[in-house]
Each structure stands twice: as structure tokens, then as C-alpha cells.
Amino acid sequence: DAIKAIDTHPISNNIAIGSYCGLLKIWDYMSKTEVTMRAFGLGNEITALSFDKIGEYLAVGFYDGTILIVDSITLETVPGGEFSHAKALITQLAFSHDG
């Protein structure tokens, strides 16, 4: 499926890639290998991605307005890391630079 969202890890050689089919992949761009992936399934189109400033977390925005904060290594949703307050698709995400 086509890439819809992409972000680079602030420290490592990893990039996060999200697609409309709900597939989130972490790739090592130096070795050109897949590090890990998570399938959110059809109907969960990924529209935006953003790593936090140290690369511990990855924010994932969806077409339905949901935002998930996931661990950047396991891609598991962190406790309290689901937000469903938006009524439209998420087009951009960013973490605060001051933490």
C-alpha cells in the first residue's frame, strides 16, 4: 500500500512508515531491513507519525481522528496513550520540545 506518513528517529537509523491500509513499519534505513511492524487493520488508515525528541515514543494519527502513543521499539500502545477527541483525520503530529 502507498506510504501516507513517515518520520525519522531522532537518534537511531530508524524511520517509521505508515500507510492507509493500517500498517506501521519501522525500518533501519542504513541496512535497509525491517525492524518491526504492527498491523492496525483495514479501516485504520495511518495519516501522520511523529517520534518524540529522544525517540522513546511514536505518535500515530489516524483518518478517524484517533491518536495513539506507542513504544517506538515494540509498537505497543502505552498505558493511557489513546486519544479519540478529534472529529476529523489527523494531518500533523508533534511532541513538545520541552518535554
VEXKE-668074 format. One line per 3 residues: their letters; for each residue x, y, z of N, C-alpha, C. Coordinates in Angstrom, 3 decimals, always signed. Layout:
N
A = X:Y:Z:X:Y:Z:X:Y:Z  ...
# end
This chain:
99
DAI = +0.839:-1.186:+0.000:+0.000:+0.000:+0.000:+0.882:+1.247:+0.000  +0.361:+2.340:-0.459:+1.119:+3.580:-0.557:+1.468:+4.140:+0.817  +2.632:+4.757:+0.908:+3.067:+5.411:+2.141:+2.293:+6.712:+2.302
KAI = +1.727:+6.907:+3.477:+0.987:+8.133:+3.773:+1.702:+8.990:+4.808  +2.460:+8.359:+5.708:+3.121:+9.104:+6.778:+4.517:+8.529:+6.994  +5.451:+9.418:+7.324:+6.831:+8.984:+7.552:+7.487:+9.932:+8.550
DTH = +8.355:+9.396:+9.401:+9.139:+10.226:+10.307:+10.441:+9.505:+10.609  +11.499:+10.275:+10.847:+12.803:+9.701:+11.173:+13.026:+9.716:+12.678  +13.649:+8.667:+13.173:+14.015:+8.584:+14.586:+15.071:+9.644:+14.863
PIS = +14.998:+10.352:+15.990:+15.947:+11.442:+16.249:+17.375:+10.996:+16.549  +17.576:+9.710:+16.880:+18.911:+9.263:+17.274:+19.403:+8.085:+16.429  +18.561:+7.087:+16.225:+18.979:+5.864:+15.526:+18.807:+5.990:+14.013
NNI = +19.106:+4.928:+13.316:+18.968:+4.867:+11.860:+17.570:+4.429:+11.436  +16.604:+4.532:+12.318:+15.263:+4.036:+12.017:+14.357:+5.115:+11.455  +13.434:+4.667:+10.600:+12.349:+5.514:+10.131:+11.040:+4.767:+10.354
AIG = +10.008:+5.523:+10.660:+8.661:+4.955:+10.810:+7.887:+5.278:+9.543  +7.178:+4.281:+9.029:+6.395:+4.439:+7.810:+4.991:+3.927:+8.085  +3.982:+4.743:+7.763:+2.593:+4.353:+7.951:+1.839:+4.419:+6.636
SYC = +0.844:+3.547:+6.483:+0.092:+3.502:+5.234:-1.412:+3.519:+5.497  -2.167:+3.770:+4.431:-3.621:+3.797:+4.527:-4.207:+2.440:+4.891  -3.482:+1.356:+4.635:-4.018:+0.037:+4.971:-3.861:-0.284:+6.450
GLL = -3.320:+0.663:+7.238:-3.182:+0.468:+8.676:-1.905:-0.229:+9.093  -0.928:-0.274:+8.214:+0.331:-0.952:+8.505:+1.381:+0.069:+8.940  +1.975:-0.166:+10.111:+3.047:+0.673:+10.644:+4.319:-0.159:+10.657
KIW = +5.360:+0.345:+10.014:+6.640:-0.366:+9.960:+7.763:+0.543:+10.431  +8.726:-0.067:+11.110:+9.968:+0.612:+11.465:+11.065:-0.038:+10.629  +11.786:+0.792:+9.895:+12.867:+0.332:+9.023:+14.186:+0.940:+9.469
DYM = +15.263:+0.152:+9.355:+16.619:+0.668:+9.509:+17.053:+1.113:+8.115  +17.208:+2.421:+7.905:+17.498:+2.909:+6.563:+18.944:+2.659:+6.136  +19.840:+2.359:+7.066:+21.221:+2.052:+6.689:+21.336:+0.608:+6.176
SKT = +20.717:-0.328:+6.887:+20.798:-1.729:+6.467:+19.649:-2.124:+5.536  +18.675:-1.212:+5.374:+17.503:-1.452:+4.523:+16.753:-2.718:+4.933  +16.574:-2.850:+6.264:+15.854:-4.002:+6.800:+14.702:-3.535:+7.681
EVT = +13.664:-4.336:+7.712:+12.535:-4.063:+8.590:+12.909:-4.431:+10.015  +12.674:-3.527:+10.950:+12.989:-3.760:+12.358:+11.784:-4.387:+13.057  +10.617:-3.804:+12.854:+9.386:-4.325:+13.447:+8.205:-3.748:+12.686
MRA = +7.027:-4.317:+12.931:+5.825:-3.803:+12.299:+4.612:-4.113:+13.153  +3.555:-3.323:+12.922:+2.276:-3.557:+13.588:+1.167:-3.266:+12.588  +0.239:-4.180:+12.477:-0.901:-4.004:+11.595:-2.109:-3.591:+12.426
FGL = -2.635:-2.406:+12.159:-3.832:-1.936:+12.847:-5.092:-2.409:+12.134  -4.942:-2.896:+10.915:-6.057:-3.468:+10.165:-6.771:-2.481:+9.270  -7.539:-3.033:+8.355:-8.303:-2.205:+7.430:-9.262:-1.304:+8.186
GNE = -9.444:-0.119:+7.681:-10.298:+0.856:+8.350:-9.561:+1.690:+9.372  -8.282:+1.440:+9.553:-7.447:+2.194:+10.492:-6.308:+2.867:+9.732  -6.669:+3.733:+8.798:-5.694:+4.375:+7.929:-4.785:+5.322:+8.713
ITA = -3.474:+5.105:+8.622:-2.492:+5.958:+9.289:-2.276:+7.201:+8.436  -2.397:+8.380:+9.059:-2.279:+9.630:+8.318:-1.143:+10.526:+8.802  -0.559:+10.245:+9.972:+0.523:+11.084:+10.494:+1.351:+10.284:+11.501
LSF = +2.642:+10.611:+11.574:+3.567:+9.973:+12.518:+4.519:+11.021:+13.085  +4.944:+10.826:+14.341:+5.938:+11.713:+14.928:+6.627:+11.023:+16.104  +7.957:+10.949:+16.051:+8.742:+10.477:+17.194:+8.883:+11.612:+18.199
DKI = +8.976:+11.262:+19.499:+9.302:+12.276:+20.492:+10.787:+12.625:+20.375  +11.247:+13.623:+21.115:+12.599:+14.156:+20.913:+13.728:+13.176:+21.227  +13.470:+12.146:+22.053:+14.519:+11.152:+22.314:+14.226:+9.813:+21.638
GEY = +13.115:+9.725:+20.944:+12.797:+8.522:+20.182:+12.217:+7.378:+20.981  +11.773:+7.650:+22.193:+11.187:+6.594:+23.033:+9.753:+6.269:+22.610  +9.038:+7.277:+22.158:+7.635:+7.116:+21.786:+7.399:+7.551:+20.347
LAV = +6.341:+7.015:+19.775:+5.924:+7.378:+18.431:+4.434:+7.681:+18.480  +4.053:+8.876:+18.044:+2.640:+9.235:+17.946:+2.146:+8.809:+16.571  +0.976:+8.164:+16.560:+0.390:+7.667:+15.312:-0.996:+8.282:+15.172
GFY = -1.214:+9.023:+14.098:-2.507:+9.645:+13.835:-3.264:+8.869:+12.774  -4.575:+8.816:+12.933:-5.411:+8.019:+12.032:-6.465:+8.876:+11.333  -6.998:+8.346:+10.263:-8.012:+9.006:+9.457:-9.266:+9.335:+10.263
DGT = -9.598:+8.485:+11.241:-10.821:+8.706:+12.029:-10.633:+9.706:+13.168  -9.442:+10.327:+13.285:-9.184:+11.312:+14.321:-8.540:+10.752:+15.576  -8.319:+9.465:+15.634:-7.672:+8.835:+16.789:-6.165:+9.079:+16.746
ILI = -5.575:+9.246:+17.928:-4.124:+9.322:+18.075:-3.710:+8.263:+19.088  -2.701:+7.476:+18.741:-2.114:+6.506:+19.666:-0.672:+6.897:+19.929  -0.247:+6.751:+21.173:+1.156:+6.884:+21.532:+1.664:+5.472:+21.767
VDS = +2.653:+5.071:+20.969:+3.171:+3.706:+21.067:+4.643:+3.735:+21.437  +5.102:+2.649:+22.035:+6.517:+2.455:+22.313:+7.224:+2.319:+20.962  +8.306:+3.041:+20.750:+8.942:+3.042:+19.438:+9.699:+1.757:+19.115
ITL = +9.883:+0.880:+20.091:+10.556:-0.396:+19.841:+9.542:-1.518:+19.647  +8.588:-1.631:+20.565:+7.614:-2.727:+20.491:+6.388:-2.373:+19.664  +6.130:-1.080:+19.484:+4.942:-0.545:+18.814:+3.649:-0.842:+19.564
ETV = +3.766:-1.238:+20.819:+2.586:-1.443:+21.656:+2.111:-0.096:+22.198  +0.814:+0.071:+22.284:+0.246:+1.307:+22.810:+0.610:+1.452:+24.281  +1.118:+2.617:+24.671:+1.491:+2.844:+26.062:+0.222:+3.055:+26.894
PGG = +0.262:+2.726:+28.192:-0.914:+2.953:+29.045:-1.349:+4.419:+28.998  -2.619:+4.640:+28.760:-3.158:+5.988:+28.667:-2.825:+6.688:+27.362  -2.327:+5.938:+26.383:-1.845:+6.523:+25.140:-2.825:+6.519:+23.987
EFS = -4.123:+6.475:+24.277:-5.111:+6.542:+23.200:-5.978:+7.779:+23.381  -6.087:+8.567:+22.318:-6.862:+9.799:+22.341:-7.819:+9.800:+21.149  -9.098:+10.001:+21.423:-10.112:+9.963:+20.368:-11.011:+11.191:+20.433
HAK = -10.426:+12.361:+20.557:-11.205:+13.576:+20.732:-11.446:+14.330:+19.426  -10.655:+14.075:+18.400:-10.798:+14.788:+17.125:-11.956:+14.197:+16.331  -12.581:+15.033:+15.541:-13.697:+14.590:+14.715:-13.309:+14.485:+13.244
ALI = -12.044:+14.737:+12.928:-11.565:+14.666:+11.553:-10.193:+13.997:+11.547  -9.696:+13.690:+10.361:-8.416:+12.998:+10.263:-7.286:+13.838:+10.836  -6.271:+13.157:+11.329:-5.081:+13.800:+11.878:-4.117:+14.035:+10.713
TQL = -3.728:+15.287:+10.505:-2.834:+15.594:+9.390:-1.400:+15.852:+9.821  -1.197:+16.277:+11.073:+0.147:+16.530:+11.580:+0.207:+16.209:+13.064  +1.386:+15.768:+13.498:+1.628:+15.484:+14.912:+2.998:+16.024:+15.291
AFS = +3.134:+16.470:+16.525:+4.439:+16.906:+17.028:+4.434:+16.812:+18.546  +5.559:+16.430:+19.100:+5.754:+16.434:+20.546:+6.342:+17.789:+20.938  +6.041:+18.226:+22.142:+6.620:+19.454:+22.665:+8.132:+19.271:+22.824
HDG = +8.910:+20.277:+22.481:+10.361:+20.185:+22.601:+10.841:+20.303:+24.040  +9.995:+20.793:+24.943:+10.418:+20.932:+26.328:+9.937:+19.783:+27.200  +9.424:+18.734:+26.551:+9.031:+17.541:+27.285:+7.645:+17.626:+27.795
# end
